[in-house]
Amino acid sequence: MQVETTAKHDVTHHIETTGPPIYFGPRPLPPDKYKAAKIEFEKKKDGSLRVCGDYRRLNTLTIEYVPLLSNHEQMGR
């Protein structure tokens, strides 16, 4: 498996949360848990991998962002 490490764009993503940053360090997994972890990835049509993780804990800490509408959008123009 080859993973591309450099992005082909200048977009940066940020997720604003409450409280201190959440960090879980890497750790070796026993074989039964390794098998379960492999389920977290799906192969895309182009052969690359897509993460299909459980983000419920992050979602509970994420600050909801509601974009402000311009005056033209508020007036329906």
Phi and psi in radians as a Rosetta constraint file:
Dihedral C 1 N 2 CA 2 C 2 CIRCULARHARMONIC -1.979 0.35
Dihedral N 2 CA 2 C 2 N 3 CIRCULARHARMONIC 2.271 0.35
Dihedral C 2 N 3 CA 3 C 3 CIRCULARHARMONIC -1.978 0.35
Dihedral N 3 CA 3 C 3 N 4 CIRCULARHARMONIC 2.246 0.35
Dihedral C 3 N 4 CA 4 C 4 CIRCULARHARMONIC -1.388 0.35
Dihedral N 4 CA 4 C 4 N 5 CIRCULARHARMONIC 2.285 0.35
Dihedral C 4 N 5 CA 5 C 5 CIRCULARHARMONIC -1.800 0.35
Dihedral N 5 CA 5 C 5 N 6 CIRCULARHARMONIC -0.249 0.35
Dihedral C 5 N 6 CA 6 C 6 CIRCULARHARMONIC -1.928 0.35
Dihedral N 6 CA 6 C 6 N 7 CIRCULARHARMONIC 2.418 0.35
Dihedral C 6 N 7 CA 7 C 7 CIRCULARHARMONIC -1.407 0.35
Dihedral N 7 CA 7 C 7 N 8 CIRCULARHARMONIC 2.644 0.35
Dihedral C 7 N 8 CA 8 C 8 CIRCULARHARMONIC -1.755 0.35
Dihedral N 8 CA 8 C 8 N 9 CIRCULARHARMONIC 0.434 0.35
Dihedral C 8 N 9 CA 9 C 9 CIRCULARHARMONIC -2.624 0.35
Dihedral N 9 CA 9 C 9 N 10 CIRCULARHARMONIC 3.027 0.35
Dihedral C 9 N 10 CA 10 C 10 CIRCULARHARMONIC -1.861 0.35
Dihedral N 10 CA 10 C 10 N 11 CIRCULARHARMONIC 0.280 0.35
Dihedral C 10 N 11 CA 11 C 11 CIRCULARHARMONIC -1.395 0.35
Dihedral N 11 CA 11 C 11 N 12 CIRCULARHARMONIC 2.350 0.35
Dihedral C 11 N 12 CA 12 C 12 CIRCULARHARMONIC -2.103 0.35
Dihedral N 12 CA 12 C 12 N 13 CIRCULARHARMONIC 2.347 0.35
Dihedral C 12 N 13 CA 13 C 13 CIRCULARHARMONIC -1.868 0.35
Dihedral N 13 CA 13 C 13 N 14 CIRCULARHARMONIC 2.455 0.35
Dihedral C 13 N 14 CA 14 C 14 CIRCULARHARMONIC -2.317 0.35
Dihedral N 14 CA 14 C 14 N 15 CIRCULARHARMONIC 2.437 0.35
Dihedral C 14 N 15 CA 15 C 15 CIRCULARHARMONIC -2.054 0.35
Dihedral N 15 CA 15 C 15 N 16 CIRCULARHARMONIC 1.982 0.35
Dihedral C 15 N 16 CA 16 C 16 CIRCULARHARMONIC -1.429 0.35
Dihedral N 16 CA 16 C 16 N 17 CIRCULARHARMONIC 2.304 0.35
Dihedral C 16 N 17 CA 17 C 17 CIRCULARHARMONIC -2.294 0.35
Dihedral N 17 CA 17 C 17 N 18 CIRCULARHARMONIC 2.984 0.35
Dihedral C 17 N 18 CA 18 C 18 CIRCULARHARMONIC -1.746 0.35
Dihedral N 18 CA 18 C 18 N 19 CIRCULARHARMONIC 2.647 0.35
Dihedral C 18 N 19 CA 19 C 19 CIRCULARHARMONIC 1.415 0.35
Dihedral N 19 CA 19 C 19 N 20 CIRCULARHARMONIC -3.049 0.35
Dihedral C 19 N 20 CA 20 C 20 CIRCULARHARMONIC -1.272 0.35
Dihedral N 20 CA 20 C 20 N 21 CIRCULARHARMONIC 2.799 0.35
Dihedral C 20 N 21 CA 21 C 21 CIRCULARHARMONIC -1.061 0.35
Dihedral N 21 CA 21 C 21 N 22 CIRCULARHARMONIC 2.553 0.35
Dihedral C 21 N 22 CA 22 C 22 CIRCULARHARMONIC -1.669 0.35
Dihedral N 22 CA 22 C 22 N 23 CIRCULARHARMONIC 2.285 0.35
Dihedral C 22 N 23 CA 23 C 23 CIRCULARHARMONIC -2.502 0.35
Dihedral N 23 CA 23 C 23 N 24 CIRCULARHARMONIC 2.257 0.35
Dihedral C 23 N 24 CA 24 C 24 CIRCULARHARMONIC -2.128 0.35
Dihedral N 24 CA 24 C 24 N 25 CIRCULARHARMONIC 2.026 0.35
Dihedral C 24 N 25 CA 25 C 25 CIRCULARHARMONIC -1.250 0.35
Dihedral N 25 CA 25 C 25 N 26 CIRCULARHARMONIC 2.788 0.35
Dihedral C 25 N 26 CA 26 C 26 CIRCULARHARMONIC -1.201 0.35
Dihedral N 26 CA 26 C 26 N 27 CIRCULARHARMONIC 2.598 0.35
Dihedral C 26 N 27 CA 27 C 27 CIRCULARHARMONIC -2.632 0.35
Dihedral N 27 CA 27 C 27 N 28 CIRCULARHARMONIC 2.606 0.35
Dihedral C 27 N 28 CA 28 C 28 CIRCULARHARMONIC -1.205 0.35
Dihedral N 28 CA 28 C 28 N 29 CIRCULARHARMONIC 2.504 0.35
Dihedral C 28 N 29 CA 29 C 29 CIRCULARHARMONIC -1.900 0.35
Dihedral N 29 CA 29 C 29 N 30 CIRCULARHARMONIC 2.481 0.35
Dihedral C 29 N 30 CA 30 C 30 CIRCULARHARMONIC -1.171 0.35
Dihedral N 30 CA 30 C 30 N 31 CIRCULARHARMONIC 2.763 0.35
Dihedral C 30 N 31 CA 31 C 31 CIRCULARHARMONIC -0.927 0.35
Dihedral N 31 CA 31 C 31 N 32 CIRCULARHARMONIC -0.686 0.35
Dihedral C 31 N 32 CA 32 C 32 CIRCULARHARMONIC -1.184 0.35
Dihedral N 32 CA 32 C 32 N 33 CIRCULARHARMONIC -0.640 0.35
Dihedral C 32 N 33 CA 33 C 33 CIRCULARHARMONIC -1.344 0.35
Dihedral N 33 CA 33 C 33 N 34 CIRCULARHARMONIC -0.532 0.35
Dihedral C 33 N 34 CA 34 C 34 CIRCULARHARMONIC -1.083 0.35
Dihedral N 34 CA 34 C 34 N 35 CIRCULARHARMONIC -0.720 0.35
Dihedral C 34 N 35 CA 35 C 35 CIRCULARHARMONIC -1.077 0.35
Dihedral N 35 CA 35 C 35 N 36 CIRCULARHARMONIC -0.724 0.35
Dihedral C 35 N 36 CA 36 C 36 CIRCULARHARMONIC -1.163 0.35
Dihedral N 36 CA 36 C 36 N 37 CIRCULARHARMONIC -0.643 0.35
Dihedral C 36 N 37 CA 37 C 37 CIRCULARHARMONIC -1.176 0.35
Dihedral N 37 CA 37 C 37 N 38 CIRCULARHARMONIC -0.566 0.35
Dihedral C 37 N 38 CA 38 C 38 CIRCULARHARMONIC -1.092 0.35
Dihedral N 38 CA 38 C 38 N 39 CIRCULARHARMONIC -0.433 0.35
Dihedral C 38 N 39 CA 39 C 39 CIRCULARHARMONIC -1.193 0.35
Dihedral N 39 CA 39 C 39 N 40 CIRCULARHARMONIC -0.351 0.35
Dihedral C 39 N 40 CA 40 C 40 CIRCULARHARMONIC -1.190 0.35
Dihedral N 40 CA 40 C 40 N 41 CIRCULARHARMONIC -0.190 0.35
Dihedral C 40 N 41 CA 41 C 41 CIRCULARHARMONIC -2.055 0.35
Dihedral N 41 CA 41 C 41 N 42 CIRCULARHARMONIC 2.455 0.35
Dihedral C 41 N 42 CA 42 C 42 CIRCULARHARMONIC -2.127 0.35
Dihedral N 42 CA 42 C 42 N 43 CIRCULARHARMONIC 2.510 0.35
Dihedral C 42 N 43 CA 43 C 43 CIRCULARHARMONIC -1.453 0.35
Dihedral N 43 CA 43 C 43 N 44 CIRCULARHARMONIC 2.275 0.35
Dihedral C 43 N 44 CA 44 C 44 CIRCULARHARMONIC -1.490 0.35
Dihedral N 44 CA 44 C 44 N 45 CIRCULARHARMONIC 2.970 0.35
Dihedral C 44 N 45 CA 45 C 45 CIRCULARHARMONIC -1.023 0.35
Dihedral N 45 CA 45 C 45 N 46 CIRCULARHARMONIC -0.552 0.35
Dihedral C 45 N 46 CA 46 C 46 CIRCULARHARMONIC -1.468 0.35
Dihedral N 46 CA 46 C 46 N 47 CIRCULARHARMONIC 0.044 0.35
Dihedral C 46 N 47 CA 47 C 47 CIRCULARHARMONIC 1.651 0.35
Dihedral N 47 CA 47 C 47 N 48 CIRCULARHARMONIC -0.237 0.35
Dihedral C 47 N 48 CA 48 C 48 CIRCULARHARMONIC -1.349 0.35
Dihedral N 48 CA 48 C 48 N 49 CIRCULARHARMONIC 2.939 0.35
Dihedral C 48 N 49 CA 49 C 49 CIRCULARHARMONIC -1.788 0.35
Dihedral N 49 CA 49 C 49 N 50 CIRCULARHARMONIC 2.585 0.35
Dihedral C 49 N 50 CA 50 C 50 CIRCULARHARMONIC -2.154 0.35
Dihedral N 50 CA 50 C 50 N 51 CIRCULARHARMONIC 2.307 0.35
Dihedral C 50 N 51 CA 51 C 51 CIRCULARHARMONIC -1.372 0.35
Dihedral N 51 CA 51 C 51 N 52 CIRCULARHARMONIC 2.276 0.35
Dihedral C 51 N 52 CA 52 C 52 CIRCULARHARMONIC -2.105 0.35
Dihedral N 52 CA 52 C 52 N 53 CIRCULARHARMONIC 1.089 0.35
Dihedral C 52 N 53 CA 53 C 53 CIRCULARHARMONIC -1.547 0.35
Dihedral N 53 CA 53 C 53 N 54 CIRCULARHARMONIC 3.071 0.35
Dihedral C 53 N 54 CA 54 C 54 CIRCULARHARMONIC -1.724 0.35
Dihedral N 54 CA 54 C 54 N 55 CIRCULARHARMONIC 1.880 0.35
Dihedral C 54 N 55 CA 55 C 55 CIRCULARHARMONIC -1.854 0.35
Dihedral N 55 CA 55 C 55 N 56 CIRCULARHARMONIC 0.375 0.35
Dihedral C 55 N 56 CA 56 C 56 CIRCULARHARMONIC -1.062 0.35
Dihedral N 56 CA 56 C 56 N 57 CIRCULARHARMONIC -0.705 0.35
Dihedral C 56 N 57 CA 57 C 57 CIRCULARHARMONIC -1.160 0.35
Dihedral N 57 CA 57 C 57 N 58 CIRCULARHARMONIC -0.756 0.35
Dihedral C 57 N 58 CA 58 C 58 CIRCULARHARMONIC -1.100 0.35
Dihedral N 58 CA 58 C 58 N 59 CIRCULARHARMONIC -0.719 0.35
Dihedral C 58 N 59 CA 59 C 59 CIRCULARHARMONIC -1.080 0.35
Dihedral N 59 CA 59 C 59 N 60 CIRCULARHARMONIC -0.577 0.35
Dihedral C 59 N 60 CA 60 C 60 CIRCULARHARMONIC -1.228 0.35
Dihedral N 60 CA 60 C 60 N 61 CIRCULARHARMONIC -0.407 0.35
Dihedral C 60 N 61 CA 61 C 61 CIRCULARHARMONIC -1.715 0.35
Dihedral N 61 CA 61 C 61 N 62 CIRCULARHARMONIC -0.186 0.35
Dihedral C 61 N 62 CA 62 C 62 CIRCULARHARMONIC -1.270 0.35
Dihedral N 62 CA 62 C 62 N 63 CIRCULARHARMONIC 2.317 0.35
Dihedral C 62 N 63 CA 63 C 63 CIRCULARHARMONIC -1.385 0.35
Dihedral N 63 CA 63 C 63 N 64 CIRCULARHARMONIC 2.211 0.35
Dihedral C 63 N 64 CA 64 C 64 CIRCULARHARMONIC -1.231 0.35
Dihedral N 64 CA 64 C 64 N 65 CIRCULARHARMONIC 2.288 0.35
Dihedral C 64 N 65 CA 65 C 65 CIRCULARHARMONIC -1.884 0.35
Dihedral N 65 CA 65 C 65 N 66 CIRCULARHARMONIC 2.124 0.35
Dihedral C 65 N 66 CA 66 C 66 CIRCULARHARMONIC -2.019 0.35
Dihedral N 66 CA 66 C 66 N 67 CIRCULARHARMONIC 1.977 0.35
Dihedral C 66 N 67 CA 67 C 67 CIRCULARHARMONIC -1.161 0.35
Dihedral N 67 CA 67 C 67 N 68 CIRCULARHARMONIC 2.496 0.35
Dihedral C 67 N 68 CA 68 C 68 CIRCULARHARMONIC -1.390 0.35
Dihedral N 68 CA 68 C 68 N 69 CIRCULARHARMONIC 2.416 0.35
Dihedral C 68 N 69 CA 69 C 69 CIRCULARHARMONIC -1.539 0.35
Dihedral N 69 CA 69 C 69 N 70 CIRCULARHARMONIC 2.560 0.35
Dihedral C 69 N 70 CA 70 C 70 CIRCULARHARMONIC -1.269 0.35
Dihedral N 70 CA 70 C 70 N 71 CIRCULARHARMONIC 2.905 0.35
Dihedral C 70 N 71 CA 71 C 71 CIRCULARHARMONIC -1.035 0.35
Dihedral N 71 CA 71 C 71 N 72 CIRCULARHARMONIC -0.648 0.35
Dihedral C 71 N 72 CA 72 C 72 CIRCULARHARMONIC -1.140 0.35
Dihedral N 72 CA 72 C 72 N 73 CIRCULARHARMONIC -0.690 0.35
Dihedral C 72 N 73 CA 73 C 73 CIRCULARHARMONIC -1.223 0.35
Dihedral N 73 CA 73 C 73 N 74 CIRCULARHARMONIC -0.635 0.35
Dihedral C 73 N 74 CA 74 C 74 CIRCULARHARMONIC -1.172 0.35
Dihedral N 74 CA 74 C 74 N 75 CIRCULARHARMONIC -0.568 0.35
Dihedral C 74 N 75 CA 75 C 75 CIRCULARHARMONIC -1.529 0.35
Dihedral N 75 CA 75 C 75 N 76 CIRCULARHARMONIC -0.022 0.35
Dihedral C 75 N 76 CA 76 C 76 CIRCULARHARMONIC 1.399 0.35
Dihedral N 76 CA 76 C 76 N 77 CIRCULARHARMONIC 0.398 0.35
